[in-house]
Amino acid sequence: MGMRILVLGSGGREHAIVRALAGSPLVSSILAAPGNGGTALERNTVNVQLHIEDATAVASYAAENEIDLVVIGPEVPLVAGVADELRQVGVATFGPGAEGARVEGSKAFSKGLMERHGLPAGRSKTFAAHELLEAKEAVREWGAPIVIKADGLAAGKGVTVAMTVDEALEAVDECFSGRFGDAGTTLLIEEYLAGPECSLLAFVSGRTMVPMAPAQDHKRVGDGDTGPNTGGMGVYSPVPLVTEDEQAAMERIMQQAADALADEGIDYRGVLYGGFVLTAEGPKLLEFNARFGDPETQVVLPRLKTDLARVLNACAHGHLHEVELEWSDEVTVSVVVASAGYPGYYDTGLPITGISFAEEVPGVQVYHAGTKVTDDGTLVTAGGRVLNVTATAPDFATAISRAYLAVDRIEFRGAFSRRDIGARALRERD
């Protein structure tokens, strides 16, 4: 009898996880809570309604439904301690407990961890709301460019890379204005690190750290990295601009991070996501996340040849050291198809067509991010980032061509995409 797995979340990341698990001979059934229009179509998968941030409700559901493994996708349930509650009732869980999730839930904790254990990162200073004047004085003293961050989870918002002192001062005021709720009661000012950014995700179980393939996201909404930041408009893997020495350095830093968590008494079991800047002095940490990236997962998992169910289960049970990851030599490029107006206001409920036509392009998979199926069976938009069109190919030029051929076959009113995803992979390093 195969495993019965519960996957928490509703985005493109969760659809990619569900699809990879659905292809495993070790898995008999998958429950996606709440899932989306794509997860509902996967083999042996059913969407279920569950309040995934309610630790007690999730633990009760998992126990009552004889779940063998719970995979937690988003950061909010992790910070809320859902993994702790699940482990308390004896349910194997992939995802760190609340203490471990603080690496993402509190930027002050994360920077403190880096400083206490000598992890390479930019300097920073933390200020509470009553220290508004002191924070502004520090901004003037440090000068620009400078980074202002709300301490807590702010749904991808709350980070300003200020190129002028005036912009930084405005960001301090915004953070302490209450706009970000509890996430903005403390802020950090951080040194601006110059260089290309790169993500390296790793499976971590105690002191065992197994790196995944690197990926590079495109955060800005417009071509040429213009416009406001988003949750990510596209991504590719591997990252040609990363040298062998830089890759080795990032892996050493991620191992240091796993050891640092263990040294502080944190039993970390899940993904540790390292956001790096490739500076002239070597890779430096920009941030940690406590889960699979979105959309990085949509290009990393298609390249993973090892059975994902085996990896996640080993990680949850503390046996990750017994697993060796095998990766495809092919490259992947994923383009986000978004709703008009994103990352601002956008309409939902718009009918989507052309997905099956898009998946006829060789090497293309379409992951659903913001979709749902109506009562009459119509697939409609249900978010700002609607679809992740992912193409696999022997080289980047072919993968990019395939991805955009598929993107152009998908239709809904107001659909748009960046048209330069993956172009960096074809260029020499700046």
DRENSE-5921 format. One line per 8 residues: number of its first residue (from 0); their letters; for each residue x, y, z of C-alpha. Coordinates in nm, 4 decimals. Example, Ala and Ser with C-alpha at 12.3 -4.5 7.8 and 13.67 -1.06 7.14 Angstrom:
REM DRENSE-5921
0> as> 1.2300/-0.4500/0.7800 | 1.3670/-0.1060/0.7140
END
This chain:
REM DRENSE-5921
0> mgmrilvl> 0.0000/0.0000/0.0000 | 0.1450/0.3391/-0.0999 | 0.1680/0.6570/0.1022 | -0.1281/0.8860/0.1598 | 0.0027/1.2428/0.1437 | -0.1578/1.5750/0.2407 | -0.0126/1.8820/0.0635 | -0.1008/2.2207/0.2155
8> gsggreha> -0.1240/2.5230/-0.0161 | -0.2890/2.6475/-0.3330 | -0.0196/2.7954/-0.5581 | 0.2016/2.6957/-0.8477 | 0.4569/2.5612/-0.6015 | 0.2014/2.3205/-0.4569 | 0.0852/2.2085/-0.8020 | 0.4478/2.1295/-0.8931
16> ivralags> 0.4877/1.9321/-0.5694 | 0.1607/1.7436/-0.6239 | 0.2490/1.6584/-0.9844 | 0.5905/1.5236/-0.8828 | 0.4375/1.3179/-0.6008 | 0.1581/1.1901/-0.8255 | 0.4233/1.0373/-1.0496 | 0.5774/0.8377/-0.7651
24> plvssila> 0.5094/0.4622/-0.7316 | 0.5451/0.5118/-0.3550 | 0.2263/0.7251/-0.3409 | -0.1279/0.5881/-0.3494 | -0.3279/0.9081/-0.2947 | -0.2815/1.2820/-0.2464 | -0.5055/1.5346/-0.0745 | -0.4428/1.8991/-0.1684
32> apgnggta> -0.5711/2.1570/0.0794 | -0.7146/2.3688/-0.0625 | -0.5316/2.3011/-0.3912 | -0.6291/2.4712/-0.7165 | -0.7696/2.3982/-1.0605 | -0.4517/2.2131/-1.1578 | -0.4100/1.9893/-0.8530 | -0.7694/1.8719/-0.8994
40> lerntvnv> -0.6690/1.7242/-1.2355 | -0.3652/1.5275/-1.1152 | -0.3643/1.1495/-1.0840 | -0.5006/1.0122/-0.7526 | -0.5410/1.3690/-0.6189 | -0.8439/1.5293/-0.4552 | -0.8806/1.8895/-0.3378 | -1.0146/1.9292/0.0167
48> qlhiedat> -1.1258/2.2314/0.2149 | -0.9171/2.2864/0.5263 | -0.8055/2.5947/0.7195 | -0.4332/2.5312/0.6708 | -0.3207/2.7953/0.9222 | -0.5177/2.6314/1.2051 | -0.2674/2.3877/1.3531 | -0.5251/2.1973/1.5577
56> avasyaae> -0.7609/2.1555/1.2623 | -0.4828/2.0326/1.0329 | -0.3495/1.7871/1.2922 | -0.6979/1.6482/1.3607 | -0.7692/1.6088/0.9898 | -0.4382/1.4326/0.9258 | -0.4898/1.1911/1.2140 | -0.8533/1.1155/1.1240
64> neidlvvi> -0.7698/1.0567/0.7566 | -0.4681/0.8325/0.8211 | -0.2219/1.0625/0.6476 | 0.1306/0.9188/0.6217 | 0.3049/1.2456/0.5341 | 0.2077/1.6131/0.5384 | 0.3941/1.8528/0.3072 | 0.3567/2.2195/0.4038
72> gpevplva> 0.3966/2.4560/0.1089 | 0.3448/2.8188/0.2239 | 0.5272/3.0082/0.4965 | 0.2276/3.1204/0.7048 | 0.1288/2.7713/0.8312 | 0.4951/2.7039/0.9101 | 0.5279/3.0204/1.1182 | 0.1955/2.9348/1.2854
80> gvadelrq> 0.3431/2.6079/1.4153 | 0.1352/2.3655/1.2079 | 0.4324/2.1287/1.1739 | 0.4789/2.1222/1.5533 | 0.1164/2.0232/1.6105 | 0.1322/1.7521/1.3456 | 0.4454/1.5980/1.4945 | 0.2842/1.6162/1.8392
88> vgvatfgp> 0.0097/1.3782/1.7213 | 0.2583/1.1499/1.5459 | 0.2114/1.2579/1.1829 | 0.5326/1.2719/0.9768 | 0.5713/1.6243/0.8410 | 0.7900/1.7936/0.5808 | 0.8406/2.1517/0.6960 | 1.0114/2.3128/0.9952
96> gaegarve> 0.8396/2.3854/1.3235 | 0.7678/2.7394/1.4381 | 1.1185/2.7874/1.5812 | 1.2849/2.6893/1.2549 | 1.0360/2.8917/1.0495 | 1.1578/3.2048/1.2275 | 1.4366/3.2181/0.9687 | 1.1643/3.3529/0.7403
104> gskafskg> 0.9062/3.4782/0.9891 | 1.1476/3.7198/1.1572 | 1.4165/3.8921/0.9546 | 1.5731/4.0107/1.2810 | 1.6053/3.6499/1.4009 | 1.7440/3.5462/1.0622 | 2.0098/3.8201/1.0593 | 2.0935/3.7409/1.4207
112> lmerhglp> 2.1482/3.3760/1.3289 | 2.3814/3.4810/1.0470 | 2.5775/3.7100/1.2772 | 2.6007/3.4645/1.5683 | 2.7402/3.1918/1.3445 | 2.9567/3.3949/1.1092 | 2.7537/3.3409/0.7940 | 2.8583/3.5885/0.5233
120> agrsktfa> 2.5934/3.8597/0.4860 | 2.5601/4.2363/0.4717 | 2.5624/4.4347/0.7965 | 2.2268/4.5298/0.9449 | 2.0637/4.7057/1.2387 | 1.7231/4.6503/1.3964 | 1.4828/4.9161/1.5252 | 1.1518/4.8976/1.7132
128> ahelleak> 0.8600/5.1301/1.6374 | 0.9474/5.3663/1.9227 | 1.2922/5.4146/1.7624 | 1.1659/5.5936/1.4524 | 1.4044/5.8874/1.4908 | 1.7010/5.6583/1.5542 | 1.6158/5.4512/1.2441 | 1.6045/5.7635/1.0295
136> eavrewga> 1.9315/5.8868/1.1736 | 2.0936/5.5532/1.0878 | 1.9633/5.5798/0.7307 | 2.1202/5.9255/0.6945 | 2.4459/5.7995/0.8443 | 2.4655/5.4866/0.6231 | 2.3573/5.6639/0.3048 | 2.2148/5.5057/-0.0101
144> pivikadg> 2.1671/5.2622/-0.1705 | 2.0264/5.0904/0.1366 | 1.7656/4.8234/0.2106 | 1.4681/4.8722/0.4458 | 1.2805/4.5596/0.5598 | 0.9758/4.5006/0.7769 | 1.0722/4.2284/1.0243 | 0.7802/3.9885/0.9826
152> laagkgvt> 0.5825/3.8218/0.7056 | 0.4304/4.0846/0.4781 | 0.3064/3.8690/0.1885 | 0.6099/3.9482/-0.0259 | 0.5813/4.3195/0.0502 | 0.7688/4.5192/0.3140 | 1.1114/4.5257/0.1465 | 1.2421/4.8437/-0.0172
160> vamtvdea> 1.5722/4.8658/-0.2007 | 1.6145/5.2412/-0.1702 | 1.8474/5.4107/-0.4166 | 1.8210/5.7474/-0.2368 | 1.8129/5.8526/0.1273 | 1.4727/6.0195/0.0795 | 1.3281/5.6945/-0.0579 | 1.4702/5.5062/0.2420
168> leavdecf> 1.3204/5.7556/0.4883 | 0.9802/5.7142/0.3218 | 1.0153/5.3352/0.3551 | 1.0868/5.3708/0.7281 | 0.7715/5.5805/0.7698 | 0.5674/5.3301/0.5688 | 0.6911/5.0367/0.7742 | 0.6015/5.2034/1.1037
176> sgrfgdag> 0.2689/5.3394/0.9684 | 0.0851/5.0163/1.0475 | 0.0419/4.9173/0.6836 | 0.2111/4.5814/0.7431 | 0.0404/4.5127/1.0763 | 0.2474/4.3201/1.3307 | 0.5086/4.2505/1.0605 | 0.6033/4.6186/1.0677
184> ttllieey> 0.6427/4.6755/1.4414 | 1.0164/4.6153/1.3958 | 1.2307/4.7008/1.0940 | 1.5808/4.6349/0.9727 | 1.8104/4.8560/0.7763 | 2.0590/4.6519/0.5769 | 2.3678/4.7106/0.3726 | 2.2984/4.7060/-0.0010
192> lagpecsl> 2.4871/4.4182/-0.1636 | 2.5879/4.4693/-0.5267 | 2.5870/4.1764/-0.7685 | 2.3599/3.9239/-0.9390 | 2.1117/3.7372/-0.7191 | 2.0737/3.3601/-0.7111 | 1.8621/3.1156/-0.5091 | 1.9932/2.7895/-0.3681
200> lafvsgrt> 1.7369/2.5668/-0.2023 | 1.8391/2.2718/0.0114 | 1.6716/1.9807/0.1825 | 1.7681/1.9960/0.5505 | 1.7129/1.7372/0.8219 | 1.9089/1.8141/1.1351 | 2.2724/1.8588/1.0308 | 2.2190/1.6865/0.6965
208> mvpmapaq> 2.2045/1.9397/0.4119 | 2.1435/1.8240/0.0538 | 2.1545/2.1091/-0.1999 | 1.9137/2.1334/-0.4899 | 1.9878/2.2848/-0.8293 | 2.0298/2.6658/-0.8248 | 1.7659/2.8907/-0.9827 | 1.7289/3.2558/-1.0763
216> dhkrvgdg> 1.4001/3.4401/-1.0297 | 1.2759/3.7584/-1.2005 | 1.0998/3.9709/-0.9375 | 1.0096/4.2884/-1.1274 | 0.6822/4.2930/-1.3175 | 0.8193/4.4402/-1.6425 | 1.0737/4.3496/-1.9067 | 1.4275/4.4628/-1.8289
224> dtgpntgg> 1.3552/4.4375/-1.4542 | 1.1290/4.7426/-1.4517 | 0.8238/4.8223/-1.2422 | 0.7263/4.7038/-0.8937 | 0.8405/4.3840/-0.7267 | 0.6144/4.0804/-0.7510 | 0.6099/3.7272/-0.6154 | 0.8114/3.6326/-0.9243
232> mgvyspvp> 0.7383/3.6626/-1.2971 | 0.9584/3.3785/-1.4173 | 1.2603/3.1688/-1.3317 | 1.5187/2.9347/-1.4796 | 1.7543/2.6582/-1.3685 | 2.0487/2.5999/-1.3635 | 2.2198/2.9414/-1.3429 | 2.5094/2.9645/-1.5920
240> lvtedeqa> 2.6568/3.2802/-1.4397 | 2.7344/3.0935/-1.1158 | 3.0915/2.9660/-1.1205 | 3.1959/2.6319/-0.9724 | 3.3713/2.8146/-0.6895 | 3.0599/3.0223/-0.6148 | 2.8405/2.7112/-0.6191 | 3.0770/2.5380/-0.3754
248> amerimqq> 3.0806/2.8473/-0.1518 | 2.7008/2.8668/-0.1428 | 2.6782/2.4981/-0.0530 | 2.9299/2.5483/0.2299 | 2.7244/2.8407/0.3608 | 2.4043/2.6334/0.3507 | 2.5795/2.3580/0.5479 | 2.6938/2.6198/0.8000
256> aadalade> 2.3318/2.7353/0.8250 | 2.2048/2.3814/0.8913 | 2.4701/2.3395/1.1611 | 2.3805/2.6801/1.3093 | 2.0152/2.5799/1.3445 | 2.1131/2.2510/1.5064 | 2.3557/2.4280/1.7413 | 2.0666/2.6460/1.8588
264> gidyrgvl> 1.8579/2.3394/1.9415 | 1.6260/2.3644/1.6402 | 1.5209/2.0328/1.4823 | 1.4831/2.1594/1.1261 | 1.3163/1.9258/0.8745 | 1.2201/2.0761/0.5423 | 1.3513/2.3150/0.2797 | 1.5972/2.5884/0.3702
272> yggfvlta> 1.6032/2.8475/0.0936 | 1.9124/3.0647/0.0680 | 1.8789/3.3901/-0.1228 | 2.2309/3.4935/-0.2290 | 2.4017/3.7924/-0.3867 | 2.7147/3.7085/-0.5853 | 2.9327/3.9956/-0.4646 | 3.2904/4.0748/-0.5633
280> egpkllef> 3.3970/3.9213/-0.2271 | 3.2019/3.6004/-0.2921 | 2.8432/3.4860/-0.2300 | 2.6663/3.6568/0.0602 | 2.3293/3.5779/0.2136 | 2.0454/3.8152/0.1429 | 1.7757/3.6168/0.3230 | 1.6475/3.2759/0.4243
288> narfgdpe> 1.3083/3.1258/0.3507 | 1.1715/2.8230/0.5321 | 1.0028/2.6495/0.2358 | 1.0176/2.5748/-0.1349 | 1.0371/2.8941/-0.3405 | 0.7587/2.9988/-0.5725 | 0.8242/2.9980/-0.8704 | 1.1676/2.8327/-0.8171
296> tqvvlprl> 1.0025/2.4986/-0.7378 | 0.8459/2.4963/-1.0842 | 1.1899/2.4716/-1.2494 | 1.3810/2.2781/-0.9825 | 1.1462/1.9806/-0.9413 | 1.1205/1.9043/-1.3169 | 1.5005/1.8556/-1.3139 | 1.4957/1.6224/-1.0101
304> ktdlarvl> 1.5260/1.2593/-1.1218 | 1.5148/1.1147/-0.7685 | 1.1680/1.0180/-0.6423 | 1.0383/1.3259/-0.4564 | 0.8191/1.1207/-0.2228 | 1.1254/0.9265/-0.1078 | 1.3198/1.2494/-0.0462 | 1.0430/1.4248/0.1492
312> nacahghl> 0.9652/1.1176/0.3573 | 1.3338/1.0624/0.4430 | 1.3675/1.4276/0.5411 | 1.0595/1.4133/0.7647 | 1.1830/1.0982/0.9397 | 1.5433/1.2133/0.9848 | 1.6899/0.9749/0.7245 | 1.7916/1.2313/0.4627
320> hevelews> 2.1532/1.1160/0.4835 | 2.0440/0.7915/0.3144 | 1.9246/0.9728/-0.0018 | 2.1376/1.0904/-0.2917 | 1.9811/1.3372/-0.5358 | 2.0150/1.2882/-0.9110 | 1.9545/1.5788/-1.1495 | 1.8767/1.6041/-1.5203
328> devtvsvv> 2.1346/1.7790/-1.7373 | 1.8519/1.9559/-1.9205 | 1.7577/2.3147/-1.8415 | 1.4184/2.4542/-1.7407 | 1.2600/2.7943/-1.7990 | 0.9260/2.8942/-1.6448 | 0.7208/3.1979/-1.7507 | 0.4392/3.3333/-1.5329
336> vasagypg> 0.1128/3.4196/-1.7080 | -0.0447/3.6899/-1.4915 | -0.3705/3.8817/-1.4660 | -0.3914/4.2389/-1.5976 | -0.3179/4.4780/-1.3127 | -0.0966/4.2418/-1.1125 | 0.0732/4.3105/-0.8696 | -0.1996/4.5672/-0.8024
344> yydtglpi> -0.5741/4.5165/-0.8417 | -0.6867/4.2488/-1.0883 | -1.0109/4.0766/-1.1869 | -1.0767/3.7090/-1.1164 | -1.3228/3.4559/-1.2532 | -1.2046/3.4924/-1.6145 | -1.2328/3.1753/-1.8295 | -0.8977/3.0218/-1.9350
352> tgisfaee> -0.8431/2.8319/-2.2592 | -0.5496/2.6774/-2.4450 | -0.3671/2.4905/-2.1667 | -0.3888/2.1484/-2.3319 | -0.2790/2.3106/-2.6608 | 0.0180/2.4678/-2.4775 | 0.1199/2.1321/-2.3309 | 0.1436/1.9873/-2.6829
360> vpgvqvyh> 0.4672/2.1858/-2.7208 | 0.7552/1.9376/-2.6568 | 0.8948/1.9557/-2.3050 | 0.6233/2.1891/-2.1717 | 0.4297/2.1513/-1.8467 | 0.1769/2.4082/-1.7267 | 0.1449/2.4502/-1.3506 | -0.1639/2.6210/-1.2116
368> agtkvtdd> -0.1018/2.8988/-0.9594 | -0.4156/3.1144/-0.9370 | -0.6931/2.9021/-1.0893 | -1.0101/2.7250/-0.9823 | -1.2799/2.5122/-1.1420 | -1.6347/2.6491/-1.1178 | -1.9386/2.4365/-1.0373 | -2.0109/2.3991/-1.4089
376> gtlvtagg> -1.6568/2.2727/-1.4763 | -1.5105/2.5922/-1.6240 | -1.1460/2.6706/-1.5438 | -1.1171/3.0372/-1.4381 | -0.8589/3.2749/-1.2963 | -0.8403/3.3048/-0.9178 | -0.5233/3.5044/-0.8541 | -0.2656/3.7492/-0.9833
384> rvlnvtat> -0.0133/3.4910/-1.0932 | -0.2360/3.2498/-1.2821 | -0.0117/2.9933/-1.4537 | 0.3534/2.8858/-1.4683 | 0.4465/2.7679/-1.8166 | 0.7587/2.5555/-1.7734 | 0.9699/2.4262/-2.0611 | 1.2493/2.1689/-2.0409
392> apdfatai> 1.5093/2.1405/-2.3180 | 1.8767/2.0565/-2.3798 | 1.9712/2.4280/-2.3920 | 1.8345/2.7659/-2.2861 | 1.7593/2.8985/-2.6340 | 1.5328/2.6007/-2.7041 | 1.3700/2.6100/-2.3591 | 1.2915/2.9824/-2.3927
400> sraylavd> 1.1485/2.9319/-2.7409 | 0.9303/2.6431/-2.6228 | 0.8067/2.8316/-2.3178 | 0.6919/3.1347/-2.5160 | 0.5377/2.9228/-2.7922 | 0.3274/2.7603/-2.5188 | 0.2514/3.0911/-2.3439 | 0.1095/3.2317/-2.6666
408> riefrgaf> -0.1364/2.9409/-2.6903 | -0.3021/3.0286/-2.3566 | -0.5814/3.2839/-2.3426 | -0.7837/3.4741/-2.0855 | -0.8842/3.8385/-2.0843 | -0.5934/4.0631/-1.9854 | -0.3331/3.7846/-1.9703 | 0.0249/3.9117/-1.9807
416> srrdigar> 0.3807/3.7863/-1.9293 | 0.7298/3.9248/-1.9240 | 0.8924/3.8526/-2.2581 | 1.2530/3.8326/-2.1392 | 1.2493/3.5417/-1.8936 | 1.5685/3.3407/-1.9315 | 1.7468/3.6041/-2.1419 | 2.0093/3.6469/-1.8670
424> alrerd> 2.1070/3.2840/-1.9085 | 2.2156/3.3593/-2.2649 | 2.4313/3.6585/-2.1674 | 2.7776/3.6907/-2.0243 | 2.7913/3.8015/-1.6624 | 2.7718/4.1795/-1.6243
END
